[in-house]
Amino acid sequence: MGLLDVILGRSKPVRPDLDQLFSLPSAAITVQAGAGFTPTGTGSVCFASVEGGSFDRLQQEVRDLLDADTGRGGTPVEYTKDAYGYTWLLVHHTADDTASLVNDLHAVNTLLQDAGFGPQLLCSLVGFRATSDHRALALVYLYKRGTFYPFAPLPDGTERRDNALELQIRALLADDLRIEADLARWFPVWGAPGLAGPRHRP
């Protein structure tokens, strides 16, 4: 960052660090041991679609890559669009294979980034459920920030969050993940694949 940037209060955007995603399997163990939430085996990537054949071909390339194991019993990936026009790619794995799930999420992000569609990437998430009462929890990765935050919707069908649980998870994962320090960027992801509730833009 140059002197003019310092004077004017400007800062360079954080360079996306997709390798941060590989911290999620150990974070999942911490969340399970410390808070009683287990992985659901589902994760998703959210991005803004672009009109055009090249982007359509890229989406098909992503599908072909991740669906390669469906002949051996794997679950096909799912593309869905939310009310705001954002596309969610949902990936399924067994609940005890967070590492493979994260590998797939990393591959999707990398393919989009390397093809020049990094600006379209918004976030990725991995879903969890409480072993006691099946409350939902997600660890959300912000692509443009290179950081994570917890999202915990209340199980009453309203657009309300369990803020106490989110802060508990933040403290629990302080040594596992690069947690987003700006709470204003802990965007709600209502209705994201694997979570209950109405959809909302990340």
N, C-alpha and C positions, 0 to 999 in steps of 0.2 A: 504494500500500500504506500503510495507516494505522499509527499508533504501536503500537496493540495487536497488530497482526500482527507487527511487528518484535520486540516483547517476547516474544511466544509462539512465535516462530520460524516463523510461517506465511508462505506466499508465495502470491500469486495465480497461477493456472494461466496458462501462456503462451497468448496468443491465437493461434489457428491462422492462419498466413500462407500461404495456398495459392499466392501468387505466387512463393514460394520454388521451386516446381516448375519455373518457367521458367528456372531456373539449370541444369537438367539437360543441355540440349543442349551448352552450352559445357563442362560437366563431362565429358560423354561424349568430347569431343575431347581433353581433358586425359588421361583414362584410356587412350584409345587410343594417344596419343603417348607417354605416360610409362610405361605398364605393359603395352601390347600386348593389351588387351582391347577387342573391338569390340562395339557394340550388337547384340542379337539381333533387334530390332524388336518385342519383346514387353514388355508392362508389365501390371501388375495393381493392383487396388484391393481391399483386404480390409476387410470390415465385418461387424458383428454384425447379423443379420437380426432383424426385428421382425414378430410376427404381426399380420396385419390387412390389410384391403383397400387402405388408402392406401399402405402400403409396397410392396405387390405392384404397384400401379399405377405407383409411382415407378420400380421396377425395370424395368417394361416401357417407361416413358418413356425411361430411360437406354438400353435396348437399341435402341429405335426411333431415337434420336438418333445413336448410334454406328454403327448398321447402315445409315445412309442412303446410304453409298457402296458397298454390296455389289453393287449393279447395275452398277457400273463396275469390278468386279474386286476390291473390298475383301473382307477376311475377316470374317465375322460374329463378334461378341463371344461369349464363352463364360462362363456362370455355373457354378461348381462349389462344393461344400461340402466342408470338410475334416472330419477326425475329431472336431474340437471343436465343430462346428456353425457355424463362421464361413464366410461366403460370400466367394468370390474372383471378381472380374470380370476376365477376361483379354482384353486388347486386342492386336491384331496390326497391325503396319505393316511396310513394308520396312525393312531394317536400316539404310539410309542416311537414314531420315526420322524421326529422334528428335524433331524439333520437333512433327510431327503427332501422334506418340505421346503426348508430354507434354501437348499441347492436349487430347487425349481424356481423359487421366487427370485433368487439371485440371477438365474439364467434369463428370466423374462426381463428384468430390469437391464441386464447387460445387453441383450439383443436390441432392445429399444434405444438404449443410450448409444450403442455403437453404430446404429443405423441413422443417427442424427435426430432421434425423437426424444432425447433427454428432457427438453422443455415440456413435453407432454406428460411426463411422469409426475404423479402427485404423491402417492404414498403406497406402502405395502403394510400388511398386517398379518399377525398370527393369532388365532383364536384359542381361548381357554374357557373351561367351565369349572365352577366350584364343585368339588366332590360331595359337599353337604347338601346344597340346595339348588345346584345347576345355574347359579348366576353366571352371566357372561362377562368376559374380560378379553380385551385385545391389547397386544403390544403393537403400537403403530410406529412405522419408520417413515419419517419425512424425507423424501428424496432430496429436495433442494437444501435441506438443512444438515443432513447426515446425522440426525438425532432421532431418539425414540421418546414416546410417552405412552402411559397407560390410558386406556379408555374403558370405563366401567359403567354401562347403562344400568339404571335400576330396572328390576324385573317386573315393573307394574304397568308396562305398555305406554308410559309417558316419555316425553323427551326430557328426562331428568337423569342426572349422573350421580354415581356414588363417589362424591369428591373425597370422602375420608379414605375409601379403598384406593383410589387413584394415588393419593399422597402416600399411603402405606406402601404401595407397590413401588413408587418412586424411591422411597428410602431403602426398600429392600434390594433394589437393583442398582444402587449407586455405584457398586464396584463391578457390575456385569455389563452395563450398557452406557452409551453416551446419551444421557437423559437431556431432553430439551429443557433449557433453563427458563425460557419465556413461557409462562403458563397461558398466555393469550394465544399461543400457537398450538395448544392442545385441542385441536379442532374435533368436534363431535363427528362420528361416522355412523350416524343412525342408519340401521338397515343394511350395513355392509354385509357381504356374504359371510355367513357363519354367525351373525349377530341378529338378535331380535329387535324389532322396533321400526319406526318409519325411517325412510332413507333421508340422508342429508349429505350435502356436498362436503368433502374433506377440505 
